[in-house]
Amino acid sequence: ANQASICQSNALDNLARLLRQDSRPTAQAEAAGAIHNLAADNAQCQRLIAKAGALEPLVALLKRKEVPQLREVAAGALWALARDNPELQHAIDQSGASFPSPKELAK
């Protein structure tokens, strides 16, 4: 119930905005973690998160090799968004997202 009420508020727009703030990697990681939690097993939230514009910045975070933890959290958020959601799986695939391997994340 909390997931749905949060997803229906303006919180998703704020989280998507935080994901775009490259000068604040800690805030980006926290936003990606919140998105992961909100998207978990909730198709409605998954759609609303994508509609808020969070996919593109999450994919961009996967490319930030200088901050491995940020890449890991972004990968987890994208996984939660794509889980059991073929529409978002396709959108993420079309974005050219390249998920880092566990070995890459350990570097």
All heavy atoms as an XYZ file, in Angstrom:
796
protein
N       0.825     -1.190      0.000
C       0.000      0.000      0.000
C       0.868      1.252      0.000
O       0.538      2.214     -0.670
C      -0.917     -0.015      1.210
N       1.965      1.239      0.759
C       2.850      2.401      0.775
C       3.495      2.633     -0.579
O       3.655      3.777     -0.989
C       3.930      2.251      1.845
C       3.369      2.398      3.242
O       2.314      2.976      3.437
N       4.082      1.852      4.210
N       3.867      1.539     -1.260
C       4.460      1.681     -2.586
C       3.527      2.457     -3.496
O       3.948      3.392     -4.176
C       4.727      0.309     -3.229
C       5.959     -0.393     -2.780
C       6.036     -1.767     -3.420
O       5.137     -2.577     -3.293
N       7.116     -2.020     -4.110
N       2.267      2.060     -3.541
C       1.304      2.680     -4.443
C       1.124      4.159     -4.128
O       1.116      4.999     -5.035
C      -0.031      1.950     -4.380
N       0.997      4.505     -2.847
C       0.778      5.917     -2.509
C       2.005      6.758     -2.830
O       1.881      7.888     -3.299
C       0.355      6.072     -1.048
O       1.355      5.590     -0.184
N       3.191      6.223     -2.614
C       4.418      6.960     -2.954
C       4.517      7.124     -4.466
O       4.840      8.205     -4.961
C       5.663      6.255     -2.384
C       5.653      6.329     -0.866
C       6.943      6.868     -2.952
C       6.680      5.453     -0.188
N       4.211      6.058     -5.196
C       4.326      6.112     -6.651
C       3.306      7.063     -7.273
O       3.530      7.583     -8.356
C       4.189      4.714     -7.249
S       5.644      3.703     -6.942
N       2.208      7.287     -6.605
C       1.193      8.184     -7.135
C       1.423      9.640     -6.720
O       0.704     10.522     -7.157
C      -0.194      7.710     -6.710
C      -0.556      6.402     -7.379
C      -1.837      5.796     -6.848
O      -2.476      6.333     -5.952
N      -2.201      4.653     -7.396
N       2.444      9.880     -5.910
C       2.770     11.246     -5.498
C       3.807     11.808     -6.475
O       4.184     11.156     -7.443
C       3.329     11.244     -4.076
O       4.625     10.691     -4.062
N       4.291     12.997     -6.194
C       5.324     13.575     -7.058
C       6.723     13.081     -6.689
O       7.713     13.567     -7.220
C       5.259     15.110     -7.029
C       5.656     15.679     -5.685
O       5.749     14.966     -4.684
N       5.898     16.978     -5.652
N       6.809     12.118     -5.800
C       8.113     11.606     -5.360
C       8.916     11.021     -6.516
O      10.143     11.164     -6.545
C       7.926     10.553     -4.270
N       8.255     10.392     -7.465
C       8.979      9.774     -8.574
C       9.678     10.808     -9.435
O      10.804     10.589     -9.888
C       8.038      8.920     -9.423
C       7.403      7.743     -8.696
C       6.483      6.977     -9.638
C       8.457      6.824     -8.114
N       9.030     11.945     -9.658
C       9.681     13.015    -10.417
C      10.924     13.506     -9.689
O      11.960     13.753    -10.306
C       8.713     14.181    -10.645
C       7.572     13.814    -11.573
O       7.762     12.957    -12.465
O       6.482     14.386    -11.402
N      10.822     13.618     -8.369
C      11.977     14.057     -7.576
C      13.098     13.035     -7.610
O      14.275     13.397     -7.705
C      11.550     14.344     -6.135
C      10.640     15.548     -6.038
O      10.736     16.481     -6.830
N       9.739     15.531     -5.075
N      12.757     11.751     -7.549
C      13.785     10.707     -7.619
C      14.461     10.718     -8.989
O      15.691     10.598     -9.077
C      13.171      9.339     -7.327
C      12.747      9.098     -5.878
C      11.968      7.785     -5.755
C      13.952      9.091     -4.951
N      13.685     10.851    -10.047
C      14.261     10.899    -11.398
C      15.188     12.107    -11.530
O      16.256     12.019    -12.146
C      13.156     10.943    -12.444
N      14.807     13.222    -10.936
C      15.642     14.429    -10.973
C      16.967     14.181    -10.233
O      18.033     14.568    -10.706
C      14.869     15.599    -10.357
C      15.474     16.946    -10.598
C      14.635     18.154    -10.169
N      13.466     17.908     -9.338
C      12.208     17.777     -9.811
N      11.962     17.850    -11.098
N      11.203     17.569     -8.980
N      16.901     13.525     -9.086
C      18.127     13.210     -8.344
C      19.060     12.302     -9.143
O      20.284     12.449     -9.073
C      17.790     12.539     -7.013
C      17.314     13.448     -5.893
C      16.836     12.612     -4.707
C      18.422     14.397     -5.461
N      18.495     11.370     -9.892
C      19.321     10.470    -10.696
C      20.166     11.223    -11.717
O      21.221     10.754    -12.120
C      18.444      9.460    -11.442
C      17.751      8.405    -10.605
C      16.804      7.593    -11.474
C      18.758      7.485     -9.923
N      19.714     12.394    -12.125
C      20.414     13.176    -13.158
C      21.495     14.093    -12.574
O      22.198     14.757    -13.332
C      19.402     14.011    -13.934
C      18.480     13.182    -14.786
C      17.549     14.076    -15.623
N      16.605     13.264    -16.331
C      15.403     12.893    -15.866
N      15.013     13.279    -14.673
N      14.606     12.142    -16.586
N      21.621     14.158    -11.275
C      22.584     15.071    -10.647
C      23.942     14.405    -10.495
O      24.291     13.873     -9.449
C      22.042     15.553     -9.299
C      20.809     16.400     -9.450
C      20.332     16.972     -8.130
O      20.919     16.738     -7.076
N      19.258     17.735     -8.190
N      24.725     14.466    -11.580
C      26.022     13.787    -11.614
C      26.991     14.247    -10.534
O      27.894     13.507    -10.164
C      26.679     13.976    -12.985
C      25.977     13.177    -14.064
O      25.276     12.189    -13.734
O      26.122     13.531    -15.248
N      26.818     15.443    -10.023
C      27.742     15.939     -8.999
C      27.398     15.399     -7.608
O      28.098     15.680     -6.644
C      27.715     17.474     -8.967
O      26.425     17.929     -8.589
N      26.326     14.606     -7.521
C      25.890     14.081     -6.222
C      25.717     12.563     -6.285
O      24.601     12.049     -6.214
C      24.590     14.757     -5.818
C      24.744     16.274     -5.683
C      23.488     16.964     -5.241
N      23.088     16.465     -3.935
C      21.843     16.557     -3.475
N      20.901     17.095     -4.197
N      21.533     16.093     -2.285
N      26.809     11.796     -6.389
C      26.684     10.340     -6.519
C      25.994      9.665     -5.334
O      25.302      8.664     -5.509
C      28.116      9.839     -6.696
C      28.995     10.970     -6.302
C      28.205     12.229     -6.449
N      26.134     10.215     -4.135
C      25.457      9.622     -2.984
C      23.949      9.767     -3.135
O      23.191      8.812     -2.894
C      25.933     10.273     -1.669
O      27.350     10.093     -1.567
C      25.262      9.645     -0.469
N      23.493     10.939     -3.555
C      22.054     11.163     -3.787
C      21.555     10.279     -4.924
O      20.435      9.744     -4.854
C      21.789     12.632     -4.090
N      22.365     10.114     -5.951
C      21.983      9.245     -7.063
C      21.803      7.802     -6.584
O      20.839      7.138     -6.964
C      23.033      9.287     -8.175
C      23.043     10.579     -8.943
C      24.164     10.613     -9.952
O      25.324     10.386     -9.613
N      23.826     10.909    -11.187
N      22.723      7.338     -5.761
C      22.640      5.968     -5.244
C      21.400      5.799     -4.370
O      20.698      4.774     -4.452
C      23.899      5.611     -4.466
N      21.117      6.780     -3.531
C      19.926      6.707     -2.674
C      18.651      6.700     -3.523
O      17.714      5.946     -3.242
C      19.901      7.883     -1.690
C      21.012      7.849     -0.665
C      20.895      6.698      0.318
O      19.782      6.221      0.585
O      21.946      6.276      0.843
N      18.607      7.529     -4.567
C      17.439      7.583     -5.446
C      17.260      6.255     -6.183
O      16.140      5.740     -6.290
C      17.576      8.733     -6.442
N      18.364      5.691     -6.672
C      18.281      4.409     -7.373
C      17.822      3.306     -6.422
O      17.024      2.442     -6.800
C      19.636      4.050     -7.987
N      18.287      3.343     -5.178
C      17.854      2.362     -4.189
C      16.367      2.486     -3.882
O      15.652      1.488     -3.752
N      15.890      3.723     -3.781
C      14.461      3.940     -3.536
C      13.635      3.439     -4.709
O      12.587      2.793     -4.521
C      14.193      5.424     -3.287
N      14.105      3.692     -5.920
C      13.393      3.209     -7.109
C      13.359      1.693     -7.125
O      12.331      1.090     -7.441
C      14.025      3.799     -8.380
C      13.637      5.278     -8.479
C      13.606      3.028     -9.626
C      14.333      6.047     -9.554
N      14.468      1.075     -6.766
C      14.510     -0.390     -6.690
C      13.408     -0.892     -5.754
O      12.648     -1.791     -6.098
C      15.886     -0.836     -6.208
C      16.058     -2.317     -6.131
N      17.275     -2.894     -5.917
C      15.194     -3.348     -6.228
C      17.129     -4.217     -5.892
N      15.874     -4.504     -6.074
N      13.331     -0.304     -4.571
C      12.333     -0.739     -3.584
C      10.907     -0.483     -4.056
O      10.019     -1.313     -3.853
C      12.578     -0.051     -2.244
C      13.853     -0.532     -1.589
O      14.315     -1.636     -1.821
N      14.430      0.318     -0.766
N      10.672      0.657     -4.680
C       9.325      0.984     -5.145
C       8.888      0.098     -6.311
O       7.718     -0.243     -6.438
C       9.255      2.458     -5.562
C       9.354      3.462     -4.424
C       9.551      4.870     -4.970
C       8.118      3.384     -3.534
N       9.835     -0.280     -7.165
C       9.509     -1.070     -8.348
C       9.323     -2.554     -8.042
O       8.692     -3.268     -8.821
C      10.615     -0.914     -9.397
N       9.842     -2.999     -6.920
C       9.834     -4.430     -6.591
C       8.409     -4.985     -6.576
O       7.579     -4.551     -5.774
C      10.513     -4.669     -5.249
N       8.155     -5.900     -7.485
C       6.878     -6.629     -7.537
C       5.660     -5.712     -7.607
O       4.615     -6.028     -7.038
C       6.751     -7.577     -6.336
C       7.873     -8.597     -6.304
O       8.218     -9.125     -7.376
O       8.423     -8.843     -5.211
N       5.783     -4.582     -8.284
C       4.658     -3.653     -8.379
C       4.611     -3.078     -9.800
O       5.287     -2.098    -10.103
C       4.808     -2.535     -7.341
C       3.558     -1.703     -7.214
O       2.940     -1.336     -8.209
N       3.189     -1.379     -5.983
N       3.820     -3.702    -10.653
C       3.750     -3.314    -12.066
C       3.291     -1.870    -12.243
O       3.783     -1.161    -13.124
C       2.832     -4.264    -12.826
N       2.365     -1.422    -11.410
C       1.881     -0.046    -11.534
C       3.019      0.938    -11.244
O       3.216      1.899    -11.978
C       0.707      0.219    -10.589
C       0.204      1.652    -10.684
C      -0.856      1.989     -9.652
O      -1.090      1.233     -8.720
N      -1.499      3.120     -9.813
N       3.756      0.686    -10.182
C       4.888      1.558     -9.860
C       5.955      1.489    -10.946
O       6.561      2.508    -11.287
C       5.489      1.204     -8.504
S       4.537      1.845     -7.102
N       6.188      0.308    -11.488
C       7.175      0.173    -12.564
C       6.818      1.099    -13.721
O       7.675      1.828    -14.236
C       7.251     -1.280    -13.040
C       7.849     -2.221    -12.023
C       7.656     -3.682    -12.387
O       6.894     -4.031    -13.287
N       8.346     -4.558    -11.667
N       5.549      1.085    -14.130
C       5.110      1.949    -15.239
C       5.249      3.428    -14.881
O       5.702      4.230    -15.693
C       3.661      1.639    -15.619
C       3.497      0.371    -16.419
C       2.080      0.222    -16.964
N       1.062      0.133    -15.910
C       0.763     -0.964    -15.224
N       1.416     -2.090    -15.499
N      -0.162     -0.963    -14.291
N       4.868      3.789    -13.666
C       4.936      5.194    -13.250
C       6.384      5.676    -13.128
O       6.686      6.832    -13.441
C       4.185      5.387    -11.935
C       2.664      5.226    -12.024
C       2.038      5.207    -10.632
C       2.049      6.325    -12.879
N       7.267      4.816    -12.696
C       8.692      5.165    -12.603
C       9.246      5.424    -13.992
O       9.966      6.404    -14.220
C       9.474      4.057    -11.867
C       9.097      4.053    -10.381
C      10.982      4.236    -12.049
C       9.524      2.798     -9.631
N       8.903      4.562    -14.941
C       9.349      4.767    -16.320
C       8.764      6.064    -16.878
O       9.469      6.847    -17.528
C       8.953      3.578    -17.188
N       7.491      6.313    -16.601
C       6.828      7.531    -17.075
C       7.480      8.783    -16.487
O       7.535      9.824    -17.139
C       5.344      7.485    -16.709
C       4.543      8.621    -17.275
C       3.073      8.473    -16.943
C       2.283      9.659    -17.476
N       0.877      9.583    -17.115
N       7.998      8.684    -15.271
C       8.674      9.821    -14.622
C      10.034     10.110    -15.243
O      10.675     11.107    -14.909
C       8.818      9.563    -13.122
N      10.497      9.220    -16.128
C      11.768      9.455    -16.815
C      12.986      8.893    -16.118
O      14.098      9.389    -16.314
N      12.810      7.852    -15.334
C      13.942      7.304    -14.579
C      14.805      6.319    -15.367
O      15.953      6.082    -14.983
C      13.436      6.634    -13.301
N      14.276      5.741    -16.452
C      15.057      4.727    -17.170
C      16.354      5.283    -17.744
O      17.426      4.697    -17.550
C      14.227      4.098    -18.296
C      13.103      3.175    -17.892
C      12.397      2.623    -19.119
C      13.596      2.053    -17.012
N      16.267      6.382    -18.445
C      17.455      6.941    -19.103
C      18.578      7.263    -18.121
O      19.728      6.857    -18.337
C      17.070      8.181    -19.917
C      18.228      8.762    -20.695
C      17.806      9.987    -21.493
O      16.688     10.007    -22.038
O      18.615     10.923    -21.556
N      18.304      7.966    -17.019
C      19.416      8.231    -16.099
C      19.938      6.973    -15.402
O      21.132      6.884    -15.113
C      18.847      9.229    -15.093
C      17.386      9.226    -15.279
C      17.101      8.713    -16.647
N      19.070      5.982    -15.159
C      19.566      4.734    -14.571
C      20.517      4.033    -15.530
O      21.563      3.521    -15.118
C      18.403      3.807    -14.211
C      17.624      4.172    -12.952
C      16.349      3.335    -12.850
C      18.480      3.998    -11.708
N      20.173      4.016    -16.806
C      21.062      3.411    -17.810
C      22.380      4.189    -17.862
O      23.460      3.591    -17.932
C      20.372      3.360    -19.193
C      21.359      2.981    -20.284
C      19.206      2.369    -19.154
N      22.303      5.509    -17.785
C      23.526      6.325    -17.803
C      24.416      6.007    -16.610
O      25.649      6.005    -16.731
C      23.159      7.812    -17.824
N      23.814      5.722    -15.459
C      24.606      5.399    -14.267
C      25.383      4.099    -14.433
O      26.432      3.920    -13.820
C      23.709      5.326    -13.031
C      23.062      6.645    -12.603
C      22.171      6.421    -11.386
C      24.105      7.707    -12.324
N      24.869      3.196    -15.266
C      25.598      1.944    -15.513
C      26.954      2.204    -16.160
O      27.862      1.385    -16.058
C      24.793      1.027    -16.446
C      23.543      0.393    -15.882
C      22.847     -0.413    -16.975
C      23.863     -0.507    -14.698
N      27.095      3.328    -16.806
C      28.330      3.651    -17.533
C      29.339      4.403    -16.678
O      30.435      4.680    -17.135
C      27.975      4.459    -18.782
C      27.070      3.692    -19.715
C      26.569      4.537    -20.857
C      25.582      3.712    -21.684
N      24.910      4.500    -22.705
N      28.989      4.725    -15.452
C      29.874      5.488    -14.562
C      30.863      4.550    -13.873
O      30.680      4.150    -12.737
C      29.061      6.255    -13.517
C      28.068      7.219    -14.088
C      28.284      8.680    -13.852
N      29.170      9.141    -12.838
C      28.786      9.878    -11.793
N      27.526     10.156    -11.603
N      29.683     10.313    -10.942
N      31.906      4.211    -14.570
C      32.871      3.232    -14.064
C      33.646      3.722    -12.852
O      34.173      2.927    -12.091
C      33.833      2.820    -15.179
C      33.128      2.055    -16.266
C      34.061      1.558    -17.314
C      33.248      0.784    -18.337
N      34.029      0.234    -19.396
N      33.683      5.050    -12.658
C      34.450      5.580    -11.525
C      33.731      5.390    -10.192
O      34.318      5.589     -9.142
C      34.799      7.061    -11.745
C      33.635      8.034    -11.607
C      32.732      8.157    -12.841
O      32.891      7.389    -13.795
O      31.868      9.030    -12.824
N      32.457      5.000    -10.236
C      31.688      4.799     -9.004
C      31.006      3.424     -9.070
O      29.831      3.314     -9.400
C      30.634      5.920     -8.809
C      29.982      5.804     -7.441
C      31.243      7.300     -8.997
N      31.753      2.342     -8.766
C      31.191      0.987     -8.898
C      29.921      0.767     -8.086
O      28.999      0.102     -8.558
C      32.317      0.078     -8.407
C      33.558      0.887     -8.526
C      33.147      2.311     -8.349
N      29.819      1.322     -6.888
C      28.630      1.119     -6.065
C      27.400      1.704     -6.757
O      26.316      1.128     -6.736
C      28.789      1.739     -4.687
C      27.527      1.573     -3.848
C      27.419      2.565     -2.716
O      28.230      3.468     -2.596
N      26.401      2.412     -1.900
N      27.568      2.836     -7.399
C      26.472      3.490     -8.107
C      25.995      2.612     -9.267
O      24.795      2.464     -9.494
C      26.942      4.853     -8.611
C      25.907      5.797     -9.174
C      24.739      5.985     -8.229
C      26.559      7.139     -9.475
N      26.935      2.011     -9.965
C      26.583      1.104    -11.060
C      25.793     -0.092    -10.533
O      24.820     -0.528    -11.145
C      27.856      0.634    -11.772
C      28.580      1.771    -12.477
C      29.918      1.347    -13.015
N      29.711      0.404    -14.106
C      30.584     -0.515    -14.456
N      31.714     -0.646    -13.814
N      30.334     -1.321    -15.455
N      26.212     -0.612     -9.402
C      25.543     -1.769     -8.811
C      24.101     -1.434     -8.409
O      23.176     -2.208     -8.681
C      26.337     -2.247     -7.593
C      25.788     -3.487     -6.952
C      26.653     -3.960     -5.792
O      27.830     -3.570     -5.700
O      26.133     -4.735     -4.979
N      23.901     -0.286     -7.780
C      22.562      0.116     -7.351
C      21.677      0.391     -8.571
O      20.505      0.027     -8.589
C      22.632      1.342     -6.407
C      21.255      1.826     -6.014
C      23.423      1.002     -5.164
N      22.243      1.027     -9.600
C      21.482      1.301    -10.823
C      21.072     -0.003    -11.499
O      19.929     -0.138    -11.970
C      22.304      2.160    -11.777
N      21.983     -0.968    -11.553
C      21.658     -2.266    -12.149
C      20.530     -2.943    -11.372
O      19.608     -3.523    -11.965
C      22.900     -3.164    -12.194
N      20.567     -2.854    -10.049
C      19.508     -3.432     -9.226
C      18.163     -2.762     -9.468
O      17.126     -3.423     -9.546
N      18.167     -1.437     -9.613
C      16.922     -0.709     -9.881
C      16.357     -1.103    -11.238
O      15.143     -1.330    -11.379
C      17.165      0.795     -9.813
N      17.218     -1.200    -12.244
C      16.744     -1.599    -13.571
C      16.216     -3.027    -13.557
O      15.214     -3.335    -14.204
C      17.868     -1.434    -14.609
C      18.166      0.019    -14.979
C      19.487      0.116    -15.724
C      17.030      0.606    -15.806
N      16.866     -3.893    -12.799
C      16.380     -5.272    -12.682
C      14.982     -5.288    -12.064
O      14.089     -5.986    -12.539
C      17.353     -6.098    -11.839
C      16.876     -7.491    -11.608
C      17.051     -8.559    -12.444
C      16.124     -7.977    -10.492
N      16.447     -9.676    -11.892
C      15.872     -9.340    -10.700
C      15.642     -7.383     -9.334
C      15.166    -10.121     -9.798
C      14.934     -8.164     -8.433
C      14.716     -9.508     -8.680
N      14.792     -4.508    -11.000
C      13.481     -4.458    -10.345
C      12.419     -3.896    -11.286
O      11.276     -4.339    -11.271
C      13.564     -3.621     -9.064
N      12.802     -2.928    -12.113
C      11.856     -2.361    -13.070
C      11.495     -3.364    -14.164
O      10.343     -3.417    -14.610
C      12.443     -1.099    -13.713
C      12.439      0.138    -12.839
C      13.376      1.196    -13.396
C      11.031      0.679    -12.706
N      12.455     -4.147    -14.592
C      12.239     -5.063    -15.718
C      11.616     -6.391    -15.301
O      11.021     -7.083    -16.132
C      13.566     -5.327    -16.413
N      11.716     -6.721    -14.040
C      11.243     -8.032    -13.574
C       9.755     -8.212    -13.865
O       8.928     -7.406    -13.461
C      11.494     -8.162    -12.076
C      11.171     -9.527    -11.567
C      11.720     -9.716    -10.179
N      11.403    -11.063     -9.757
C      10.833    -11.352     -8.607
N      10.550    -10.401     -7.757
N      10.569    -12.596     -8.298
N       9.446     -9.245    -14.588
C       8.069     -9.583    -14.952
C       7.363     -8.454    -15.702
O       6.143     -8.327    -15.620
C       7.249     -9.965    -13.703
C       7.810    -11.190    -12.995
O       8.318    -12.088    -13.695
O       7.761    -11.231    -11.756
N       8.118     -7.632    -16.420
C       7.528     -6.519    -17.159
C       8.148     -6.473    -18.558
O       9.121     -5.751    -18.780
C       7.762     -5.204    -16.410
C       6.927     -4.071    -16.955
O       6.730     -3.968    -18.155
N       6.465     -3.219    -16.070
N       7.598     -7.246    -19.504
C       8.177     -7.313    -20.852
C       8.284     -5.949    -21.543
O       9.240     -5.701    -22.275
C       7.217     -8.223    -21.620
C       6.516     -9.014    -20.573
C       6.456     -8.129    -19.355
N       7.340     -5.055    -21.280
C       7.379     -3.727    -21.897
C       8.629     -2.958    -21.463
O       9.341     -2.372    -22.281
C       6.121     -2.954    -21.511
C       6.031     -1.572    -22.112
C       4.774     -0.844    -21.663
O       3.742     -1.491    -21.403
O       4.841      0.392    -21.552
N       8.912     -2.979    -20.164
C      10.107     -2.283    -19.676
C      11.384     -3.042    -20.024
O      12.424     -2.421    -20.252
C      10.012     -2.029    -18.176
C       9.001     -0.950    -17.780
C       8.978     -0.759    -16.279
C       9.287      0.357    -18.473
N      11.319     -4.364    -20.089
C      12.477     -5.132    -20.538
C      12.877     -4.678    -21.933
O      14.059     -4.458    -22.219
C      12.165     -6.630    -20.540
C      12.017     -7.230    -19.170
C      11.481     -8.654    -19.209
O      11.406     -9.277    -20.262
N      11.083     -9.156    -18.055
N      11.877     -4.523    -22.793
C      12.135     -4.076    -24.167
C      12.703     -2.659    -24.174
O      13.672     -2.376    -24.891
C      10.840     -4.159    -24.991
C      11.023     -3.728    -26.402
N      11.687     -4.476    -27.336
C      10.628     -2.590    -27.034
C      11.708     -3.831    -28.486
N      11.059     -2.679    -28.330
N      12.120     -1.757    -23.381
C      12.599     -0.372    -23.335
C      14.048     -0.311    -22.859
O      14.862      0.442    -23.409
C      11.702      0.462    -22.428
N      14.387     -1.095    -21.853
C      15.762     -1.117    -21.335
C      16.699     -1.703    -22.379
O      17.790     -1.180    -22.613
C      15.829     -1.875    -19.995
C      15.077     -1.077    -18.918
C      17.283     -2.133    -19.573
C      14.805     -1.861    -17.645
N      16.264     -2.759    -23.042
C      17.068     -3.368    -24.104
C      17.319     -2.370    -25.231
O      18.436     -2.256    -25.733
C      16.366     -4.618    -24.628
C      17.217     -5.373    -25.622
O      18.413     -5.596    -25.339
O      16.680     -5.742    -26.686
N      16.287     -1.626    -25.615
C      16.413     -0.642    -26.686
C      17.316      0.531    -26.294
O      17.856      1.210    -27.159
C      15.028     -0.113    -27.093
C      14.160     -1.145    -27.768
C      14.781     -1.677    -29.044
O      15.131     -0.921    -29.942
N      14.957     -2.980    -29.122
N      17.485      0.754    -25.011
C      18.319      1.861    -24.553
C      19.806      1.573    -24.743
O      20.626      2.462    -24.594
C      18.058      2.136    -23.075
O      18.648      1.112    -22.278
N      20.123      0.319    -25.035
C      21.519     -0.050    -25.199
C      22.217     -0.310    -23.878
O      23.439     -0.305    -23.800
N      21.444     -0.530    -22.828
C      22.027     -0.774    -21.512
C      22.921     -1.998    -21.548
O      22.565     -3.020    -22.114
C      20.924     -0.968    -20.474
N      24.070     -1.860    -20.963
C      25.010     -2.960    -20.841
C      25.260     -3.166    -19.353
O      25.877     -2.324    -18.706
C      26.312     -2.611    -21.565
O      27.276     -3.596    -21.327
N      24.744     -4.262    -18.830
C      24.867     -4.497    -17.394
C      26.265     -4.996    -17.068
O      26.782     -5.898    -17.718
C      23.821     -5.513    -16.928
C      22.445     -4.948    -16.914
C      21.642     -5.000    -18.030
C      21.960     -4.318    -15.780
C      20.384     -4.450    -18.028
C      20.698     -3.764    -15.768
C      19.908     -3.831    -16.892
N      26.884     -4.390    -16.062
C      28.216     -4.834    -15.658
C      28.167     -6.218    -15.033
O      27.205     -6.559    -14.359
C      28.651     -3.773    -14.636
C      27.381     -3.182    -14.124
C      26.380     -3.299    -15.238
N      29.196     -6.978    -15.285
C      29.289     -8.299    -14.667
C      29.690     -8.121    -13.211
O      30.246     -7.095    -12.828
C      30.325     -9.153    -15.386
O      31.629     -8.644    -15.105
N      29.422     -9.141    -12.376
C      29.870     -9.046    -10.975
C      31.367     -8.787    -10.867
O      31.808     -8.068     -9.971
C      29.474    -10.402    -10.395
C      28.320    -10.837    -11.233
C      28.623    -10.322    -12.625
N      32.132     -9.335    -11.786
C      33.575     -9.138    -11.771
C      33.917     -7.666    -12.006
O      34.792     -7.093    -11.357
C      34.222    -10.010    -12.849
C      35.714    -10.139    -12.765
C      36.198    -11.120    -13.797
C      37.588    -11.586    -13.491
N      38.062    -12.581    -14.443
N      33.204     -7.017    -12.957
C      33.424     -5.601    -13.218
C      33.047     -4.744    -12.012
O      33.712     -3.767    -11.707
C      32.608     -5.136    -14.427
C      33.113     -5.647    -15.750
C      32.197     -5.189    -16.874
O      30.995     -5.495    -16.832
O      32.725     -4.519    -17.783
N      31.969     -5.119    -11.342
C      31.523     -4.347    -10.188
C      32.518     -4.425     -9.043
O      32.613     -3.510     -8.240
C      30.148     -4.834     -9.714
C      28.981     -4.485    -10.642
C      27.724     -5.201    -10.167
C      28.759     -3.001    -10.726
N      33.248     -5.531     -8.968
C      34.206     -5.727     -7.885
C      35.449     -4.866     -8.050
O      36.219     -4.680     -7.109
C      34.591     -7.192     -7.786
N      35.663     -4.310     -9.237
C      36.858     -3.501     -9.489
C      36.775     -2.157     -8.818
O      35.793     -1.562     -8.646
C      37.048     -3.302    -10.987
C      37.453     -4.581    -11.684
C      37.657     -4.314    -13.159
C      38.020     -5.593    -13.876
N      38.209     -5.404    -15.271
